[in-house]
Amino acid sequence: MAGMKKSLLAFSGLVLCWLPLAVVAETFGERLSAAAIERTSHSVTYDPAYVQLAYPGGDVAADRGVCADVVVRALRALEIDLQKLVHEDMRENFSAYPNHWGLTRPDKNIDHRRVPNLEKFLTREGARLPSSSDPQDYLPGDIVAWNLKGDKGWLPHIGVVTDKLAASGRPMVVHNIGAGPKLEDVLFDWKMTGHYRYSAPDN
């Protein structure tokens, strides 16, 4: 009997040791949120210049970038290469993608750095969710795109929702609107064109 009690106590100890690990295990979205927040520690000059990139895994200079590069680099930290994924999908389904730039074939140097292409790729991956004005509908790691000009023109922008809450109660977003990656309360500042919840391809 005493031996059985000791065994039960030992087993209970194992369960108690294991449970906290299960509770603190990060979701993919939480990991993406953390990777996006880490981007804010980098000094980046906003630079949309066309650059020849290596492939796969190519990137512009570390101190250069645009809004799309925040998403690309955050996902790269999670070993997901949007350059490769977008290029492969565009190569097989080029006509499904926006034709804003008059191109006749995919370009692995720039396609993944264009917001409309990222929106189309995420939609084709089944990641698109309804846009809403309720901040509780946005989870850490969600990707949000906007049209900065609203009904007055077209200027696409993109960022990553984080697990940090602003004083307003809204989740803060990491984005680069010209001054490098910043963590700001801008979720509803512009007309939203897309809300996406992406996960690792093998998930």
PyMOL commands that set and color helices and strands:
alter all, ss='L'
color gray80, all
select helices_A, chain A and resi 2-24+28-39+67-76+82-92+94-96+111-113+115-124+135-137+150-152
alter helices_A, ss='H'
color red, helices_A
select strands_A, chain A and resi 45-46+64-65+128-129+143-147+156-165+171-175+182-184+191-196
alter strands_A, ss='S'
color yellow, strands_A
deselect
rebuild
show_as cartoon
